[in-house]
Amino acid sequence: MKIKIQLLIIFFSFLCFPLKAQWVMTWFNHFYNVSDVIATDSCVYVSYNQAGVFLSRDNGDTPIPIRDGLPGLMHITCLEINENNIYAGNVYDGIYKTTNNGNNWFSINDSNTVNLLVFKIHKFSNIILLATNHGIFKSTNEGQNWILISNTLPFVSSTNVFNKDNIIFSSGSNSGLFRSTNIGESWIKCINGIPDSCEVKDYTFLNNNIFISLGSKGIYKSSDNGSSWSISENHFQCNSLSASLNMLFADNGQNCFVSYDNGIVWNLISNAGLKGNFFDISKMDVNSLYIFAGTYNKGVWRKRISEVIGINIISTKIPEKYFLYQNYPNPFNPVTNIKFDVTRRELVQITIYNSLGNEVSKLVNQVLESGSYRAEFNGNNFSSGIYYCKIRTNNFSDTKKMILIK
């Protein structure tokens, strides 16, 4: 009888106090190390060091292998998605390409690249760049021919390469960051605000800024295409970087972080739902709905972005119409709830303005599925007064008046 009562207490506890939002393991292969993750709104691509490439059209619920034509050992090091083409780098097998979403792959190597270890692939315009153990190679004809463009760099092995506004950036192992304004004919070392000895682990772009992770040296930002750099105030080791919906995401190998203000402040994302402390992240990426974290031998995990930024899903039932409810409580001090209904999947923005019409907070700025939601606004850092909450979608706009009294 005592045991039954205890079970009933536990059961009702779960009903009354549901578990907080958690990370969930996807169905991607979890027996091998994840080498790359690329998350788009239509597909999620995952590569492994010994298992080829997988894709999922439902955010990891039903991944399928796409490796017909890849070399036997399938040691995939990196991926690049560009329009309808997917590129895969290999360990000492150069680069492969598919034009039909992985139904079959074919080599796009010549004698210069066929036996290279590819660390990074970057495609822009009609140019493909490869960062390899023998330098940076460029192709302007989809891999029919490759030429070495890193002859004047002070290092041989290039571990990363990327482009911003036709300026190419590259780094080697603790060799510093270099940039080229003439597609590799000459290179200049970046020295203004960035460590002399560094290696770029990852990069992303947001609001016309370049963000790079330098491992234990932290995250750096440039607003002038690499002429000068500044370090993030919240210094932590960073491996992966990604951007979505005006937010930055990063990981340090054990935890994920989010920044809402261009990398000035970084907020720790809860690890709830992960088993033990094995969460060793190898690669992280985001789309408009989920954060994906690939790990070493422990699969790929995901977490809803809406759970990170404090949006709660009240109901997935499709509402009859768009609606912004009056905030409650109102007046409030300092926290209030904002409920709203979305009738179809689209970008939803909820912005808070002060009495002068100045934006003070971007509460919601992401793609949401149809349903009813509740967001929380904390006015702790604002003075008493009148504020306005405005919702905006492609088909709907409305504003509610709120009163903060301290």
N, C-alpha and C positions, 0 to 999 in steps of 0.2 A: 504493500500500500504506500509506503514511504517513497519507494522508487517511482511509482506512478505519479505521485504528487510532484516529485522533483522533475520528471519528464514534462509534466504539464506546465510547470513554471518555466522551463527552458523553452517550450514550444510557444507560449504566450509572450515570452521575452522577445523572440524573433519577430512575432507579429507586431508588437508594440514598438520595438527598437530595431528596425532593420539595419543590416550591415551597411557600412559606408561604401561608397563607390570604390570598386576594386579593379585591379588589373586582371585580365582574363587571358588564358593561354589559347592561342589560335591552333588550327589544325595543321600548320606547317610542320615539316619534318623536324624533329627535335633530337636527332641522333648525331648531327654534325654541326660544326661551327658555321654560324651565319657570317658570310663575308660582306653582304650588302643588302640593303632594303630600300626599295623605291616605292613610295605610296602615292598613287594618284586617286582621283575620285572615281575612276572607272575600274582600275586594276591595282593590285598590290603585287610587286615582284620581289622575290627573295632568292638570293644565290647562296650557295654553300661551297665550302672548300673541297668537298668530295662527293657532292650529290647533284651538281648541275643547278638548274634554275626552275623555280616554281612560280605560278601565278594564281591569283584568286580574284574573282570578280565580285565577291561578297565579303570583302574585308577579312579574309582569312578563315572563313567557315568551311569552304570546300576548295582548297588549293589543288592544282593539278601540275604534274611535271611537264616541262616544255624543254626537252633536251635532245631531241632527235637531230643528229648531225654534230653535236658537240664532241670534242675529243674524248677518248676513252676514260681517262681518270676523272674528268669533269671537275678539275680544280679551278673553280671560278673565283676570281679575285674581286671583280667589280662589275657594275652594270651602268649603262647609260640609255635613257629613253629620249628619243627625239622624233616627234611626229609619229609616223607608223613604223619606225625602225627601232630595234633594240640591239644594243651592242654589249658583248660580254668579253671581259679580259680574262686571260688564263695564265696559269703558271707554266712558263716556258712553251706556250703554244700560241702566243700572240693574241689576236683579236678575232672574234666571230660575230656574225650579224644574222638577224632574222627580219624579214619584211612581212611576216604573216603571224605575228604574235606568238612565235615560238613553235609553230608546227614543224618547221625544219630550220636548221642553222647551217651557215656555210662560212668558210674561212675567207677573210678579206686581207690576207697577209701577202707581202712580197718577201724577197730574200732578206730585207732589212729587219723585218719584224717577226718572222715565222717562229723563231726560237726565243722570243723575249718574255720576260716576266712583266706583265702589265699591272701597274698599281692603280692607275686612274685613266678613265676615258672621258673626254669632254667634247661635245659637238655643238657648234654654233655656225649659223649660216651654212655655207657649203664646206666648212673646215672641220675635220676630226683631229683631235689632239690626243696623243698617248703619252702618259708619264710611265717610264719603264726603267728597268735596271741598267739600260744602256743610253739613257737620255730621253729627250722629248722628240717625238716624231709627229709629222704633220702630213695629212692627206687632203687633197682638194677634189678627189674623184672617187669618193666612197671606198677607199682602200685599195684601188688598183695599183697605186704607187705611194710610197712613203719616203719622206726626206727628213733627215736629222736637222733640227733647228736649235739645238742647245750646245753647239760647238764652243761658243764663247763663255758658257757658264763655268764657274770654278768647281763644279762637281759633275760626276758622271751619272750616278743613279738619281733620277727624279721621282719623288714619291707622290707628288700632286701637281695638277695643272688645271687652271680654269680661266675663263674670259669674262671681262666686264667692259662693255662699250668698246670692243675691239682692242682692249689692252689685255695681254696674256700675263698671267702670274704663275710662277712655279717655285717650288722649293725642294730641297733634298733633305737628307738626314742631318738635322742640326746645322744646315749650311746657310740659313737665312732665307728671306723671301726676295725674289727678283721679279721684275716686270719688264715687258717688252711692248713698245708702242708701234712696232713695225712687223708684227706676226713672226717674231723670232729671229730677225736679222741681227738685232743687238739687244742686250739686256742691261738693266740698271738695278742695282741693289736698293731695296727699300730700307732706309736707315732712320727716317724721321718718326720716332715714337715707338719703334718696334725693336725687339731684341736682335742683336747682331747674329746670334746663334739660335736658330729656331727651325721648326719643321711644321708645316701646315698639315693638320690632321683632317680638317674638313672646312667647308665654307658654305655660306648662304648669302642671299641678298634680301634686303627689306627696306622699303622707303628710300630707295636710291643709295643705300649704304651697303658696304661690303663687310661681312662678319667672318672672321677666321678663328678657328680653334688651334691653339699651339700646345696642346697637351697640358703638361704641368705648368706652363707659363701663362695659361689662362686664355681669355677671349679678347680679341682686338677688333676695333671698328675703324673703318675709313669712310669719310663722306666726300672725298675728292679723288676717287679712283686710284687710291693707293699712294698718293703723294705724301700723306701723313696718316698716322695711326694713333689710337688711344686705347688704353686697356679698360676693360669693364671694372667698375668699382668692386663688385662682388667677385673677388678672385677665387676661382676654383679650377681644378684640372678639368679640361673639356676634351672629349673625344669626337662626338658628333654634333652637328648643328643643322637646324632646319627651321623653316618659317612657314606660317600659315595664318591667314585671317588676321594680319597685322600683329601677330605674336611670334616671338622667338622661342625655340625649344633647344635644349642642350642636354647632354649626359656626361657624367664623369666616370663611367664604367660601372657604377653601383647605383646611382640615382639619376632621375630625370628632373629637369628644371624648366620653368617657363618665365619669360619676361614680357611684360605688357608695355614697356617704355623704351624700346630700342636698346635693350641690354644694360640699362642703368641699374635696375634692381632685378635679381633673379629669385624666384620662389620655388621651394622644394615641392615636388609632386609626390604625394603619398605612395608608398610601396605596398599598401594594403592589398592582399590577395596573392602576393608572391610567396612561394614556398621557401621557408627558411631564409638564409642569407646568400643563396647561390647566385643572385641576380647579377651576373657579369655581362654587361652590355657590350656587344661588338659593333653594332650599328643601329642607329635610330632614325626614323623619318616620320612625317606626319602628312595626312591629307586633311580635308575639311571636317572630318568626323572623328578620326582616331589618331592617337599616338601609337606607333609601332616600335617595339624594342626587340631587336634580334640579339641572341645571346650565344655563348659558347656551350654547345651541346645541350641546351635546355629549351630550345624552341624559340618561337616568336610570340611575344605578348603584346596585348593592345589595351588601351584605355581611352574612353570617350573624352574628347576635348571639352565637351559640355560639363563633364564631371570635374574637370580641372579648374574651370573658370567660375564655378559656383552656380551653374544653371541646372535646376532639377527638373526632370521630366515627370510631370504629374499624370499625364495620360497619353497613350499613343492613338487613341480614337481620333479620327479626323473631325475637327470642329466644323460647324456649319458655315462660319465666317471668321475672318480675321477680327481680333479684338484685343484691346489693351485695357485691362481692368484698373480701377483706382488702386493705388498702392495701399498697403495696410501693414502696420497701423499708420494713420495719418491724422494729426501730426505724429512725428516719430523722433526718437532719440536713442541711439544714433542709427539704428538699423531698421530698414523697412523692406517689405517683400513686394515684388512687382510680378504680377501674373499676366500672361499673354497667350493667345491662341494663334497657331499657324496652320493654314489649310493645305499647304503643299510644300514640298522641299524647295527651299530657296534661301538666299542670303537675308539674314535678319539683323538689323542694327537697332540697338537701344542706346540712346545717348542722354546723358544728364546735363542740363544747362542751368546756370545761375540766373538770377533775376535780370542781369544785364544782357542775357543771351549768349554768354560765353560758355563754350563746352568745358565741363569740369571732369567728366568721366565717360568713357566708352564702355558701357556695361556689357553689351552683347555686340559681337561683330563676327558672325560665322554662319555657315550654312546649317540650317536645322531641318529635320524631317517634320512632316505634319504631326500636330499634337498640341497638347497644352503644357506650358512651361512656367516655372517660377524662378526668377532671378533675385538676388539679394543685393541691396545697395547699402553700403556702410558710409555714413556721413561723419565718421569720427574725426576726419581731418578737415572738415568744412565748418564754417561758422553758421549760426542760426539764421534762418531766412527762408525765402521762397525759392524753390527749385522746380524745374520742369523736366518731365520724363517723356521723351519722344521715341516712338517706334517707327521704323521705316523699312518697307520691303519694296519689291518692284510694283506691287499692286495696292499697297495700303500704307497709310500714314495717320498717326494720331498722337495727341499730346495730353498728358495729365499734369495737374498742378500738385506739388508736394510741399509740405511745410516741415522744416527741421527746427525743433525747439530744444535747446540745451539748458 
